[in-house]
Amino acid sequence: MLGIVLYCLGVMYTPGPVNILSLNRGVQSRFATHIPFCMGVGTSLSLWFLVIGYAGSAIMSDSFLPVISALGAAFILYLAYKIVFSSVDGILDGEKQSALKFRDGVLMQLLNPKSFLAVLPVTAVQFPAAGVEGIQIAIWSVGLGVLGFGAPLAYTYVGSRLSKYITNTKYLKWFNYLMGATLIYVAWDMAYHHVFLVLF
């Protein structure tokens, strides 16, 4: 059972599109305003664990992953665009950027192929090996969703601590460029490995 938690910690808490975006939001908005987004991420993960845990490969075929990956890459590019072209004027004077909402967290995590890196091995291998079945799948799904909620929240917290050391909006703009470029790379990597190589 500890192996399930350690595996999920390793996958969920490493940098990915959701965590990168959360770091950016932590720098540019109040910590508390990002909590609904993080709750959406955790809810989405719980749903994936529930659906795949109970239905397994009967619902999730390999042919479905490229579709989800393509949609996810497009959504990440959209978010990168919003970050790169967002205004940083007034942020250091107390004006904060608009917060991402619960639905944004749900949508982003539903379309994030990294979710499958966490969910599929756990539900296909680790759950059966640990004897997790029936109602235990639901309990574990909720618990792992809570674990997933903590990952973007931790990155948001780090971002909020970093923001105290930024004294010029020029640095915020460059930080946006860096975060946007990182998300563009993530979207490209996702599209190349999970769509292009699979289909061609």
Backbone bond lengths (Angstrom), bond angles and torsions (degrees), N, CA, C in turn:
res aa  C-N    CA-C-N  psi(-1)  N-CA   C-N-CA  omega(-1)  CA-C   N-CA-C  phi
1 M - - - 1.458 - - 1.530 111.05 -
2 L 1.330 116.87 -37.61 1.459 120.82 178.40 1.524 110.02 -62.18
3 G 1.327 115.87 -33.63 1.459 120.34 179.18 1.518 112.27 -60.88
4 I 1.325 117.31 -36.28 1.467 121.54 178.36 1.525 109.67 -62.72
5 V 1.332 115.62 -47.83 1.470 120.52 -177.96 1.522 110.32 -64.73
6 L 1.332 118.04 -45.31 1.461 121.18 -178.74 1.524 111.32 -63.89
7 Y 1.321 116.50 -40.53 1.460 120.15 178.22 1.532 110.37 -61.90
8 C 1.336 115.93 -47.76 1.469 120.26 -178.94 1.526 111.72 -64.67
9 L 1.328 117.61 -38.01 1.464 120.56 175.54 1.526 110.28 -59.24
10 G 1.329 115.98 -45.86 1.455 120.67 -179.11 1.512 112.89 -62.20
11 V 1.331 116.91 -39.81 1.460 120.40 -178.23 1.528 111.43 -79.50
12 M 1.322 117.10 -44.71 1.466 120.93 -172.85 1.525 113.69 -74.59
13 Y 1.328 117.80 -29.53 1.456 120.15 -172.46 1.530 113.95 -98.65
14 T 1.325 117.43 2.29 1.456 119.75 173.90 1.529 108.62 -85.85
15 P 1.352 117.24 158.08 1.468 118.76 -177.49 1.525 112.44 -61.12
16 G 1.288 115.51 133.23 1.457 124.56 176.06 1.519 106.54 -152.83
17 P 1.325 118.06 -178.39 1.467 119.37 -175.43 1.526 113.88 -58.54
18 V 1.325 117.61 -41.18 1.462 120.60 -178.73 1.527 110.52 -66.80
19 N 1.328 117.08 -43.74 1.465 120.59 -178.24 1.533 111.95 -71.04
20 I 1.331 117.28 -37.10 1.461 120.88 177.62 1.532 109.99 -63.77
21 L 1.319 115.51 -45.90 1.464 120.06 178.14 1.530 110.73 -60.89
22 S 1.316 116.83 -39.78 1.468 121.10 179.94 1.522 111.48 -65.83
23 L 1.325 117.08 -38.40 1.461 120.67 176.05 1.526 110.06 -59.76
24 N 1.335 115.67 -45.55 1.459 120.83 178.69 1.528 111.56 -61.65
25 R 1.314 117.34 -44.03 1.467 120.98 -179.94 1.524 110.98 -65.61
26 G 1.326 116.74 -34.63 1.453 119.64 178.52 1.521 112.39 -63.89
27 V 1.335 115.81 -35.96 1.460 120.46 178.67 1.524 110.26 -70.51
28 Q 1.339 117.12 -36.97 1.457 119.66 -168.01 1.523 115.73 -110.48
29 S 1.311 118.70 4.83 1.462 119.73 176.05 1.525 109.23 -148.53
30 R 1.309 116.26 166.41 1.459 119.71 -179.62 1.533 109.70 -66.03
31 F 1.309 115.15 142.89 1.469 122.27 -177.07 1.528 111.45 -52.80
32 A 1.327 117.24 -47.55 1.469 121.71 -173.91 1.516 112.59 -64.49
33 T 1.342 117.99 -28.11 1.462 119.68 -177.17 1.526 112.34 -71.10
34 H 1.330 117.35 -15.38 1.471 120.53 -178.06 1.543 112.06 -93.61
35 I 1.315 116.71 -6.68 1.469 120.03 -177.83 1.535 112.53 -60.78
36 P 1.352 120.16 -42.97 1.476 118.57 178.01 1.530 113.12 -58.53
37 F 1.334 117.21 -39.00 1.463 120.58 176.62 1.527 110.05 -59.63
38 C 1.330 116.60 -46.06 1.472 121.60 -179.93 1.525 110.80 -62.70
39 M 1.332 116.51 -37.35 1.462 120.15 176.78 1.530 110.87 -64.68
40 G 1.326 116.55 -36.66 1.466 120.60 176.04 1.511 111.79 -63.08
41 V 1.337 116.08 -40.06 1.471 121.18 177.96 1.530 109.82 -62.33
42 G 1.333 116.64 -47.48 1.466 120.85 179.75 1.518 112.13 -62.88
43 T 1.332 116.96 -39.90 1.472 121.68 178.43 1.520 110.45 -62.67
44 S 1.333 115.83 -44.35 1.460 120.89 179.27 1.526 111.69 -60.52
45 L 1.326 116.02 -44.43 1.468 119.50 178.71 1.524 111.11 -62.49
46 S 1.316 116.63 -42.78 1.472 119.87 177.56 1.525 110.65 -58.49
47 L 1.344 116.09 -42.75 1.475 119.90 179.33 1.518 111.41 -61.66
48 W 1.356 116.49 -44.36 1.464 119.45 179.05 1.531 110.94 -61.78
49 F 1.344 116.82 -44.22 1.462 119.53 178.91 1.527 111.06 -62.08
50 L 1.324 117.17 -40.68 1.466 121.08 179.11 1.524 111.50 -64.76
51 V 1.337 115.92 -52.20 1.466 120.09 -175.78 1.522 111.28 -62.54
52 I 1.329 116.21 -50.44 1.468 119.15 -176.54 1.528 110.51 -75.41
53 G 1.327 116.43 -32.57 1.460 119.58 178.03 1.517 112.74 -62.88
54 Y 1.330 116.45 -39.49 1.469 119.86 -178.86 1.528 112.84 -90.31
55 A 1.331 117.05 -40.42 1.464 119.31 -174.68 1.516 112.49 -95.42
56 G 1.332 115.53 -27.09 1.459 120.75 176.86 1.516 113.81 58.71
57 S 1.289 115.41 -144.55 1.463 121.63 -174.59 1.520 112.84 -69.74
58 A 1.335 117.71 -11.13 1.463 119.45 177.46 1.521 110.73 -62.50
59 I 1.340 116.79 -33.03 1.466 120.67 -179.88 1.519 110.93 -98.46
60 M 1.330 117.25 -43.10 1.463 120.97 -174.58 1.521 110.94 -96.22
61 S 1.323 116.35 96.20 1.455 119.87 175.31 1.526 108.61 -92.08
62 D 1.323 116.52 161.77 1.458 121.36 179.86 1.528 112.03 -61.52
63 S 1.326 116.58 -27.53 1.460 119.68 -178.01 1.524 112.42 -71.65
64 F 1.326 116.99 -15.78 1.471 121.24 -178.79 1.528 112.22 -82.27
65 L 1.326 117.10 -27.47 1.462 121.52 -176.22 1.532 113.59 -61.52
66 P 1.351 120.45 -42.45 1.474 118.65 178.51 1.534 113.25 -61.03
67 V 1.325 117.23 -33.93 1.474 120.53 178.81 1.521 109.94 -65.69
68 I 1.333 116.52 -48.48 1.462 120.69 178.72 1.529 110.22 -62.76
69 S 1.316 117.11 -40.32 1.462 121.05 -179.70 1.523 111.40 -64.72
70 A 1.335 117.70 -41.78 1.465 121.13 178.82 1.529 110.71 -63.52
71 L 1.321 116.82 -44.24 1.468 120.43 177.48 1.524 110.58 -63.95
72 G 1.322 116.40 -41.28 1.463 120.84 179.00 1.521 112.13 -63.50
73 A 1.334 116.90 -43.15 1.467 120.84 179.06 1.527 110.51 -62.62
74 A 1.334 116.62 -41.89 1.470 120.66 178.42 1.523 110.93 -63.05
75 F 1.332 117.37 -42.43 1.458 120.85 -179.70 1.531 110.96 -65.99
76 I 1.324 117.12 -39.07 1.466 121.49 178.99 1.528 110.37 -66.57
77 L 1.335 117.30 -38.81 1.470 120.14 175.70 1.523 111.15 -62.45
78 Y 1.319 116.32 -39.71 1.465 120.87 177.10 1.535 110.49 -61.18
79 L 1.323 116.51 -44.72 1.467 119.97 178.67 1.534 111.20 -65.89
80 A 1.330 117.10 -38.26 1.467 120.52 177.16 1.526 110.12 -61.23
81 Y 1.318 116.44 -42.88 1.467 121.25 177.36 1.527 110.74 -58.84
82 K 1.334 116.05 -45.46 1.460 120.13 -179.63 1.531 111.46 -63.06
83 I 1.312 117.34 -38.03 1.468 120.67 -179.94 1.526 110.96 -69.85
84 V 1.329 116.64 -48.23 1.466 120.41 -175.98 1.531 111.18 -62.15
85 F 1.320 117.31 -38.84 1.462 120.27 -175.29 1.528 113.45 -99.64
86 S 1.327 117.43 10.65 1.464 119.30 178.17 1.524 109.84 -76.93
87 S 1.313 115.44 148.64 1.459 121.39 179.82 1.535 109.51 -81.82
88 V 1.318 115.40 138.56 1.465 119.98 176.63 1.526 111.13 -107.78
89 D 1.325 116.09 1.61 1.468 120.01 -179.78 1.524 110.24 -61.65
90 G 1.306 115.52 131.21 1.461 121.12 175.60 1.512 115.07 86.44
91 I 1.325 118.57 -8.78 1.467 120.42 -177.80 1.523 111.24 -63.04
92 L 1.334 116.42 -41.78 1.460 119.29 -178.79 1.532 112.17 -72.55
93 D 1.323 116.29 -15.47 1.469 120.70 177.71 1.522 112.18 -92.33
94 G 1.317 116.58 8.43 1.463 119.70 177.03 1.510 114.16 107.93
95 E 1.350 117.97 -12.52 1.460 119.65 175.76 1.526 107.42 -76.14
96 K 1.315 115.37 133.25 1.453 118.71 -177.93 1.523 110.24 -117.31
97 Q 1.321 115.52 157.21 1.452 120.65 179.69 1.525 110.02 -71.08
98 S 1.334 114.38 156.17 1.458 118.23 178.27 1.522 109.77 -64.44
99 A 1.305 115.51 143.60 1.459 121.07 -174.56 1.522 111.15 -81.26
100 L 1.322 115.33 148.45 1.456 120.45 169.88 1.523 107.69 -76.37
101 K 1.303 116.52 148.15 1.459 120.99 -173.15 1.529 112.00 -101.65
102 F 1.315 115.28 172.19 1.465 123.12 177.79 1.532 110.03 -53.41
103 R 1.336 116.77 -47.22 1.473 120.08 -177.16 1.530 111.46 -63.23
104 D 1.357 116.96 -32.22 1.463 119.74 176.68 1.525 111.05 -63.76
105 G 1.333 116.04 -40.66 1.464 120.48 177.85 1.511 111.96 -65.88
106 V 1.335 116.55 -42.37 1.469 120.65 178.43 1.524 110.02 -61.27
107 L 1.338 116.05 -50.30 1.461 120.79 -176.84 1.523 111.69 -63.19
108 M 1.326 116.55 -45.59 1.461 118.84 -177.48 1.523 111.80 -63.31
109 Q 1.339 117.18 -41.51 1.467 119.11 -178.40 1.534 111.63 -75.69
110 L 1.321 117.90 -31.96 1.465 119.78 176.08 1.525 111.00 -62.81
111 L 1.333 116.42 -34.51 1.464 121.24 -176.99 1.522 113.08 -97.72
112 N 1.318 117.44 11.67 1.460 122.32 -177.26 1.534 109.90 -96.21
113 P 1.345 118.23 111.32 1.467 119.30 179.25 1.519 113.37 -59.05
114 K 1.339 117.07 -21.53 1.467 119.45 177.57 1.533 110.48 -62.01
115 S 1.333 116.45 -24.50 1.463 120.17 175.39 1.523 110.54 -57.92
116 F 1.341 115.21 -40.37 1.461 119.24 -178.48 1.517 112.09 -67.93
117 L 1.354 116.56 -30.48 1.462 119.23 176.22 1.525 111.01 -62.99
118 A 1.324 115.55 -31.52 1.460 119.80 178.09 1.521 111.18 -84.15
119 V 1.324 116.81 -43.39 1.462 121.14 -168.59 1.529 113.68 -80.53
120 L 1.312 118.30 -49.77 1.473 120.08 -172.35 1.533 113.88 -60.70
121 P 1.350 119.18 -50.60 1.469 117.22 179.87 1.528 112.88 -62.82
122 V 1.326 116.09 -35.37 1.467 119.55 -179.57 1.523 110.54 -66.97
123 T 1.347 116.51 -49.11 1.466 119.58 -175.55 1.527 112.42 -75.16
124 A 1.337 117.20 -32.53 1.465 119.85 -176.56 1.519 113.38 -86.46
125 V 1.340 117.61 -29.64 1.465 120.24 -174.65 1.527 112.08 -118.18
126 Q 1.344 116.00 -55.16 1.460 118.87 -170.75 1.533 113.17 -73.51
127 F 1.330 118.29 -39.05 1.469 119.34 176.75 1.529 111.35 -59.33
128 P 1.355 118.13 -53.27 1.475 118.29 179.43 1.524 112.90 -60.55
129 A 1.356 117.17 -39.43 1.465 120.44 -178.68 1.522 111.47 -65.06
130 A 1.352 116.76 -32.33 1.468 120.84 -179.40 1.525 111.91 -91.29
131 G 1.337 117.00 1.45 1.467 120.62 179.78 1.527 113.17 73.62
132 V 1.339 116.53 23.62 1.465 120.15 178.51 1.520 108.43 -81.47
133 E 1.341 116.11 117.05 1.465 121.15 -179.59 1.526 109.02 -154.01
134 G 1.330 115.55 170.12 1.464 120.63 178.86 1.521 112.41 59.61
135 I 1.322 115.81 -133.07 1.467 122.07 -177.65 1.525 111.91 -64.72
136 Q 1.341 116.64 -24.76 1.467 120.41 178.95 1.534 111.42 -61.79
137 I 1.333 116.82 -31.95 1.467 120.04 177.26 1.523 109.62 -61.25
138 A 1.323 116.83 -43.63 1.470 120.88 179.61 1.528 110.94 -64.31
139 I 1.332 116.53 -43.45 1.466 120.35 -179.34 1.527 110.50 -63.35
140 W 1.332 116.58 -46.22 1.461 120.82 178.34 1.529 110.94 -64.44
141 S 1.321 117.53 -37.98 1.467 121.27 -179.47 1.521 110.97 -61.52
142 V 1.323 116.35 -43.74 1.471 120.35 178.23 1.533 110.00 -66.40
143 G 1.320 116.71 -45.03 1.462 120.58 -179.60 1.516 112.48 -61.64
144 L 1.336 117.27 -42.04 1.462 120.57 179.31 1.532 111.10 -72.16
145 G 1.338 116.11 -27.96 1.464 119.65 173.12 1.520 111.21 -65.66
146 V 1.337 116.11 -39.59 1.473 120.53 176.43 1.531 109.60 -63.74
147 L 1.323 116.66 -40.16 1.465 121.06 176.40 1.531 109.94 -61.12
148 G 1.331 116.29 -40.95 1.465 121.28 177.36 1.514 112.88 -66.36
149 F 1.318 117.60 -33.08 1.466 122.81 175.86 1.530 110.45 -61.91
150 G 1.325 116.65 -35.60 1.460 121.03 -177.11 1.519 114.27 -70.55
151 A 1.335 117.80 -26.39 1.468 120.02 -176.59 1.528 112.13 -65.13
152 P 1.341 119.92 -57.90 1.463 117.65 179.14 1.531 112.30 -64.78
153 L 1.331 116.32 -29.38 1.465 120.12 178.13 1.535 110.26 -63.55
154 A 1.333 116.61 -40.87 1.468 120.76 178.43 1.529 110.87 -64.61
155 Y 1.329 117.25 -41.61 1.463 120.73 178.60 1.527 110.52 -66.79
156 T 1.323 117.41 -36.82 1.463 121.03 176.87 1.522 109.97 -63.33
157 Y 1.311 116.27 -41.70 1.459 120.76 179.50 1.530 110.75 -62.23
158 V 1.341 116.21 -45.07 1.469 120.07 178.22 1.532 109.63 -60.19
159 G 1.339 116.46 -43.15 1.460 120.42 178.26 1.518 112.29 -60.89
160 S 1.331 116.23 -40.83 1.470 119.73 179.99 1.530 111.19 -66.61
161 R 1.329 117.70 -32.65 1.471 120.89 175.98 1.538 110.18 -70.76
162 L 1.337 116.81 -40.34 1.465 120.59 179.18 1.521 111.89 -63.20
163 S 1.325 116.46 -34.68 1.466 120.69 -174.86 1.528 112.09 -60.54
164 K 1.309 117.87 -24.65 1.467 121.03 -179.51 1.519 112.46 -68.27
165 Y 1.333 116.30 -19.33 1.456 120.28 -177.44 1.535 112.55 -99.44
166 I 1.321 116.13 0.06 1.461 119.94 -179.86 1.527 108.24 -96.73
167 T 1.334 115.92 118.59 1.463 120.00 -173.87 1.528 113.80 -114.34
168 N 1.324 117.82 -1.54 1.458 121.30 -177.52 1.529 108.52 -136.47
169 T 1.337 116.76 133.48 1.476 119.92 -178.48 1.524 111.54 -64.03
170 K 1.332 117.68 -21.14 1.467 120.95 176.27 1.536 109.73 -58.33
171 Y 1.331 116.32 -40.14 1.471 120.09 179.77 1.520 110.98 -69.60
172 L 1.328 116.79 -34.31 1.464 119.94 176.69 1.527 110.61 -64.22
173 K 1.340 115.66 -41.01 1.465 119.44 179.66 1.521 110.37 -63.47
174 W 1.339 116.51 -43.39 1.464 119.61 178.65 1.528 111.47 -67.00
175 F 1.335 115.87 -34.71 1.461 119.83 175.52 1.536 109.61 -62.70
176 N 1.341 116.60 -41.47 1.466 120.69 176.36 1.521 111.07 -60.82
177 Y 1.342 116.19 -43.30 1.463 119.39 178.47 1.529 111.14 -60.71
178 L 1.334 116.05 -43.57 1.461 120.96 -179.98 1.529 110.72 -63.46
179 M 1.340 116.78 -46.51 1.466 120.40 179.57 1.526 111.15 -65.42
180 G 1.323 116.81 -39.98 1.467 120.86 177.85 1.517 111.25 -63.24
181 A 1.352 116.15 -44.91 1.467 120.49 178.45 1.523 110.92 -62.37
182 T 1.317 116.47 -38.90 1.466 120.35 178.55 1.528 110.61 -63.45
183 L 1.330 116.29 -43.29 1.469 119.62 178.38 1.528 111.36 -65.91
184 I 1.330 117.04 -37.80 1.470 119.98 177.19 1.526 109.82 -62.01
185 Y 1.340 116.73 -42.24 1.465 120.19 176.88 1.525 111.05 -61.78
186 V 1.336 116.60 -44.11 1.475 121.01 179.19 1.531 109.88 -60.12
187 A 1.339 116.80 -43.71 1.470 120.60 179.67 1.527 110.71 -63.86
188 W 1.353 116.71 -43.23 1.455 120.33 178.21 1.526 110.68 -62.14
189 D 1.334 116.40 -46.90 1.461 121.33 -179.69 1.528 111.01 -59.74
190 M 1.324 115.55 -42.33 1.460 121.46 179.16 1.533 110.48 -63.74
191 A 1.337 116.35 -47.41 1.459 120.45 -178.86 1.527 111.26 -65.15
192 Y 1.339 116.36 -39.82 1.464 119.70 -177.81 1.533 111.77 -68.89
193 H 1.344 116.51 -50.80 1.467 119.87 -174.08 1.530 114.04 -79.26
194 H 1.324 117.16 -33.24 1.468 119.32 -173.69 1.529 113.98 -104.51
195 V 1.345 116.52 -8.99 1.470 119.15 177.63 1.523 110.10 -120.36
196 F 1.347 117.12 -63.01 1.463 120.95 -174.67 1.527 112.93 -60.50
197 L 1.351 117.08 -53.09 1.466 119.54 -177.50 1.526 112.45 -66.22
198 V 1.328 116.71 -29.71 1.470 119.87 -179.83 1.527 110.54 -75.05
199 L 1.331 116.65 -40.35 1.466 120.10 -175.44 1.517 113.05 -87.34
200 F 1.330 117.81 -25.98 1.466 120.11 -175.82 1.510 109.50 -121.82
